[in-house]
Structure formats: C-alpha cells, structure tokens
C-alpha cells in the first residue's frame, strides 16, 4: 500500500506543478497582451514531464522444494488487514496524471499525444464554434473602436475593465470548471475595480464613448465565458484555425454592412493614404490577430475572470501613454480611480 500512496503523492505534486506553470505562463502572456493593446489603441485612437518510478516487486512466498523436504523454514505470519474497504476517486484533473505516472516514459508520451489527438476538435466542430462567436467578436471589437473614436484611450480602457464584473456574473451562472466558481475574494477584486471605474466615469463627460466602452466590456465577457464553456482546454482547440474561420465568416456574412454604412451616410468610404494603410496592416496583424490569439490562450491557461481582470493593467499604461502624448490631463479622480 505504501507504493500506492507514494505514486498518488507524486501525481498530485506533478499536477500542482503543472498548474503553477500554466498560471505563470498565462500571466506573462496576458501582460504582453496589455502592452500590445495599449500600443494598438494609441496607434488607432507541460504539461509536466512525468518521470516514472519503478518500485521493486514484493517477493512472493517461497513454495516447498521438489524433493518433498518437510523441514523448511518456519512460515511467516501474515498481516491481517481489516475487511473494511474504502474507495476514493481522484479528481478528473489528477486522474490522467496518475495513470501516466505508472507507465514507462515512451509509452506515457505516446499515450499523452494520442489523447490530445483524440480529444482535439475537428475542422467541422471548430467551424461551428467560430460561426457562433464571429458575431460576438465583431460587435465587441466594433464597440471598442467606436469608443476609441469618441473619447481618450485611458478612459476607454478604464471602462472596459468592467468586463471583470460581467465575467464574474456569467462565469458563476455558466461555469466551465472549478476555477470559475464564485468566491468572496473574486467579488472583492471586482468591487475594487468597479470603484475605480466609478471615479473615472464621474470625471469623464464623454457619454457616447463611455456607453460604447461598457457595451464592449459586456460583449467581451460573453465571448470569453461562452468559449471556455464550449472548449475546456486550449489543446482541444486550434486557436489559429478558430480565428481564421472567424475572419472568414465575418468577411462572407458582414460585407453588406459596408454598402449600408456608405450609402446611408453614417460612415462614408474613402481610400486611405499610404500611412493609414500601413497603420491598418500593423494594427490588423499585431493589434488584432496576435493580441486576440495571445489573450484567448492566456485565458485558457488561467481563467476567464483573470483574463478579463488583466484588462485593468492597460489602465496605467494607457494613462501614461496619453499623458506623454498630451491627450489627457491628470485629474485627481482619474488618478485615484486607476489606483
């Protein structure tokens, strides 16, 4: 029984180590996304390695020799165990690690890669998920860009951080895993963030931009909570393929809006200059494609709430950028709210 305890302990330790590595990698990715988003906004106004441990087999009881000699060594007394049996079930997050830890290393790696291949979503399934989320993704980005055109980047990012509140509510209603459970610590973090948002809102008179920013916050919360409910782990979803289908569906389904906006006079189309073309290409490749890919990956590695609360880190960065570019004056309420 001792080796079972040791193996279970090793599997739990490897699982906790893997969770810490995933969390650290996710936080670093989200920090990089914050920097990319602020720069883009200003521009556009282990799995662990399972090392198996082999334990020596307990020698079986020796039988009598073939010559029929009855003068053998005295029989060892058996240990009498209680007949009471207890069955414990490992959590689903540790069951796979415990199974792989009992295998030889090459077999474990082959089995792990096979499970990833079997559990990976097919092209048809990825296309269906992309079709559902392409409209939410488009409306969220549209709201954010409209807010940028009406107010300063710092105020938009501050109001966009309210997505943490909506994510907390939606994740509690539609949980995807144990990390999405409602806790008082999560509520306290969201309340502190909302207090800063309220102070900034009082110092801002740009009501249209504020409404667009709040709408984008709600849509981003819906987007990340629902996609994590559809896909549990990042290795099941081909993220580049997902965003490729999202862009394809937006191109095929939303092109009539181009003519509608132009001929109604809401937003007339005109050919951009070479400098604007360069800004559009850079923002499209880095500010949209790369940042959205990294943000979704970081949310899978951490949680939906951490991914949306990480948006709050864009607040001090965008305020510093706006002050350096002389777009925003330092009000006392704005400074207090960002802290």
C-alpha positions in Angstrom: 0.0 0.0 0.0 3.0 2.3 0.5 3.9 2.5 -3.1 0.3 3.5 -4.0 0.5 6.3 -1.5 3.8 7.4 -3.0 2.5 7.3 -6.6 -0.6 9.3 -5.7 1.5 11.8 -3.9 3.8 12.2 -6.9 0.9 12.6 -9.3 -0.6 15.3 -7.1 2.7 17.1 -6.9 3.2 17.0 -10.6 -0.4 18.2 -11.1 0.1 21.2 -8.8 3.4 22.0 -10.5 1.7 21.9 -13.9 -1.0 24.2 -12.7 1.6 26.7 -11.4 3.5 26.6 -14.7 0.3 27.2 -16.6 -0.7 30.1 -14.4 2.7 31.7 -14.7 2.8 31.3 -18.4 -0.8 32.7 -18.7 0.0 35.8 -16.6 3.1 36.6 -18.7 1.0 36.2 -21.9 -1.7 38.5 -20.6 0.9 41.1 -19.6 2.2 41.0 -23.2 -1.4 41.4 -24.5 -1.9 44.5 -22.3 1.2 46.1 -23.9 0.1 45.2 -27.4 -3.5 46.5 -26.8 -2.3 49.9 -25.4 0.1 50.4 -28.3 -2.6 49.4 -30.8 -5.1 51.7 -29.2 -2.7 54.6 -29.3 -2.0 53.9 -32.9 -5.6 53.8 -34.0 -7.3 56.4 -31.4 3.5 20.6 -19.5 2.4 19.7 -19.4 4.9 18.5 -16.8 7.3 15.7 -17.7 6.2 12.6 -16.0 9.2 10.6 -14.8 8.1 7.1 -13.9 9.4 5.5 -10.7 9.9 1.7 -10.6 9.4 0.0 -7.3 10.8 -3.4 -6.6 8.2 -6.2 -6.6 7.4 -7.7 -3.2 8.9 -11.2 -3.2 6.2 -13.9 -3.2 6.1 -16.6 -0.6 8.5 -19.5 -1.4 6.9 -22.8 -2.0 8.3 -26.1 -0.8 11.1 -27.6 -2.8 10.6 -30.5 -5.2 12.3 -33.2 -3.0 9.4 -33.1 -0.5 11.6 -31.9 2.4 9.2 -31.0 5.2 11.8 -29.3 7.3 11.6 -25.9 5.7 11.9 -22.5 7.3 9.0 -21.6 9.5 6.1 -20.0 7.8 5.9 -16.2 8.1 2.9 -14.8 9.8 0.6 -12.9 7.5 -0.6 -9.5 8.4 -4.4 -9.5 8.9 -6.0 -6.4 7.5 -9.4 -5.1 8.2 -12.1 -6.1 5.8 -13.4 -2.6 5.6 -12.6 -1.2 2.2 -12.6 2.5 1.2 -12.8 3.6 -2.4 -11.6 7.0 -3.3 -11.9 8.7 -6.6 -9.2 11.0 -7.9 -10.3 14.4 -9.2 -10.5 14.5 -13.0 -7.6 16.9 -13.2 -5.3 14.3 -11.5 -6.6 11.0 -12.8 -4.8 11.3 -16.1 -1.5 12.3 -14.4 -1.8 9.4 -12.0 -2.3 7.0 -14.9 0.6 8.4 -17.0 3.0 8.3 -14.0 2.6 4.5 -13.8 3.6 4.0 -17.4 7.0 3.8 -18.9 8.2 7.1 -20.2 7.9 6.4 -24.0 4.5 4.7 -23.5 3.3 7.7 -21.4 4.4 10.2 -24.1 2.7 8.2 -26.8 -0.4 7.8 -24.8 -0.5 11.5 -23.9 -0.1 12.6 -27.6 -2.8 10.1 -28.6 -5.2 11.6 -26.0 -4.5 15.1 -27.3 -5.2 13.9 -30.9 -8.4 12.1 -30.0 -9.7 15.0 -27.8 -8.9 17.7 -30.4 -11.8 19.3 -32.1 -12.3 18.5 -35.8 -12.4 21.2 -38.5 -16.2 21.0 -38.7 -16.5 21.5 -34.9 -14.1 24.4 -35.0 -16.0 26.0 -37.8 -19.3 25.7 -35.9 -17.9 27.3 -32.8 -16.3 30.1 -35.0 -19.7 30.7 -36.7 -21.4 31.2 -33.3 -18.7 33.5 -31.9 -17.9 35.6 -35.1 -20.8 38.0 -34.4 -20.0 38.4 -30.7 -16.3 39.0 -31.6 -17.2 41.6 -34.3 -19.6 43.5 -32.1 -17.1 43.6 -29.2 -14.4 45.0 -31.4 -16.8 47.4 -33.1 -17.8 48.8 -29.7 -14.2 49.2 -28.6 -13.2 51.0 -31.8 -16.3 53.3 -31.6 -15.4 54.1 -28.0 -11.8 55.0 -29.1 -13.2 57.4 -31.7 -15.3 59.2 -29.1 -13.0 59.5 -26.1 -9.5 59.0 -24.8 -7.7 55.7 -24.8 -7.2 55.8 -21.0 -10.9 56.3 -20.3 -11.9 53.6 -22.7 -9.6 51.1 -21.1 -10.8 52.0 -17.6 -14.4 51.5 -18.6 -13.5 48.3 -20.5 -12.2 46.8 -17.2 -15.8 46.5 -16.1 -15.8 43.2 -18.1 -14.5 41.6 -14.9 -17.8 42.2 -13.2 -19.8 40.8 -16.1 -17.4 37.8 -16.4 -17.8 37.1 -12.7 -21.6 37.0 -13.0 -21.6 35.0 -16.2 -19.0 32.5 -15.1 -21.0 31.9 -11.9 -24.1 31.2 -14.0 -22.3 29.2 -16.7 -19.2 27.7 -15.0 -16.8 25.8 -17.3 -14.6 24.4 -14.5 -13.8 24.7 -10.8 -11.8 27.9 -11.3 -14.9 29.8 -12.4 -16.7 29.3 -9.1 -17.9 32.4 -7.3 -15.8 33.4 -4.2 -15.7 36.4 -1.9 -12.1 37.2 -3.0 -13.1 37.4 -6.6 -16.0 39.6 -5.6 -13.7 41.9 -3.6 -11.3 42.2 -6.5 -14.2 43.1 -8.9 -15.7 45.6 -6.4 -12.3 47.4 -6.1 -12.0 47.6 -9.8 -15.6 48.9 -10.2 -14.9 51.6 -7.6 -12.1 52.9 -9.7 -14.3 52.8 -12.8 -17.0 54.8 -11.0 -14.5 57.6 -10.1 -13.2 57.7 -13.6 -16.7 57.8 -15.0 -17.5 60.8 -12.8 -14.5 62.7 -14.2 -15.5 61.9 -17.8 -18.1 63.7 -19.8 -17.9 61.6 -22.9 -21.1 59.7 -22.5 -21.3 58.1 -26.0 -17.7 56.8 -25.7 -18.5 55.5 -22.2 -21.6 53.6 -23.4 -19.6 52.1 -26.3 -16.9 51.0 -23.9 -19.4 49.4 -21.5 -21.1 47.6 -24.4 -17.7 46.2 -25.5 -17.0 45.1 -21.9 -20.2 43.1 -21.8 -19.6 41.5 -25.1 -16.0 40.5 -24.2 -17.3 38.9 -21.0 -19.9 37.0 -23.0 -17.3 36.0 -25.6 -14.7 34.6 -23.1 -17.2 32.9 -20.8 -19.1 31.1 -23.6 -16.0 30.0 -25.4 -14.5 28.5 -22.3 -17.8 26.7 -21.7 -17.6 25.2 -25.2 -13.9 24.3 -25.0 -12.3 23.3 -21.7 -8.6 23.3 -22.6 -6.5 25.1 -25.1 -5.1 21.9 -26.6 -8.6 20.8 -27.8 -9.0 24.0 -29.9 -6.8 25.0 -32.8 -6.8 28.7 -32.0 -5.3 30.0 -35.3 -7.9 27.9 -37.2 -10.6 29.3 -34.9 -9.7 32.9 -35.7 -9.2 32.1 -39.3 -12.8 30.9 -39.5 -14.0 33.9 -37.5 -12.4 36.3 -40.1 -13.8 34.2 -43.0 -17.3 34.3 -41.6 -17.1 38.0 -40.9 -16.0 38.6 -44.5 -18.7 36.4 -46.0 -21.6 37.5 -43.9 -21.0 41.1 -42.9 -19.9 42.6 -46.3 -23.4 44.1 -47.0 -22.8 46.4 -44.0 -20.1 48.1 -46.0 -22.5 49.4 -48.6 -25.2 50.1 -46.0 -22.9 52.4 -44.0 -21.6 54.1 -47.1 -24.9 54.9 -48.9 -26.8 55.8 -45.7 -24.1 58.4 -44.9 -23.4 57.0 -41.5 -19.7 56.4 -42.4 -18.7 57.2 -46.0 -15.9 55.2 -47.5 -12.8 56.8 -48.9 -9.5 55.3 -49.9 -6.9 55.7 -47.1 -3.4 57.1 -47.6 -0.3 55.1 -47.6 0.4 55.9 -44.0 -3.1 54.9 -43.0 -2.7 51.6 -45.0 0.5 50.9 -43.0 -1.3 51.6 -39.7 -4.2 49.3 -40.8 -1.9 46.4 -41.7 0.2 46.8 -38.5 -2.9 47.0 -36.3 -4.5 44.1 -38.1 -1.6 41.8 -37.7 -0.4 42.7 -34.2 -3.2 44.6 -32.5 -6.0 42.2 -33.6 -4.7 38.8 -34.8 -1.7 38.4 -32.5 -3.2 40.0 -29.4 -6.5 38.1 -29.7 -4.7 34.9 -30.1 -2.5 35.5 -27.1 -5.4 36.8 -25.0 -7.5 33.7 -25.6 -4.5 31.5 -24.9 -3.8 33.3 -21.7 -7.5 32.9 -20.6 -7.3 29.2 -21.2 -4.1 28.9 -19.2 -5.5 30.9 -16.2 -9.3 31.6 -16.0 -11.9 33.7 -17.7 -12.0 36.1 -14.7 -8.2 36.6 -14.6 -8.2 37.1 -18.3 -10.7 40.0 -18.1 -9.3 41.5 -14.9 -5.9 41.6 -16.7 -7.5 44.3 -18.9 -7.3 46.6 -15.9 -3.5 46.6 -16.3 -4.0 48.5 -19.5 -5.2 51.5 -17.4 -1.9 52.8 -16.0 -0.2 52.0 -19.3 -2.7 53.9 -21.4 -2.8 56.9 -18.9 1.0 57.2 -19.1 0.8 57.0 -22.9 -1.9 59.6 -23.1 -0.1 61.9 -20.7 3.1 61.5 -22.7 1.2 62.3 -25.9 -0.6 65.2 -24.2 -4.0 63.7 -24.8 -5.2 63.5 -21.2 -4.8 65.8 -18.2 -4.2 64.3 -14.8 -7.4 64.8 -12.8 -7.4 63.8 -9.2 -10.4 61.5 -9.6 -8.9 59.8 -12.6 -5.6 59.1 -10.8 -7.4 57.9 -7.7 -9.7 55.6 -9.7 -6.8 53.9 -11.5 -5.1 53.1 -8.2 
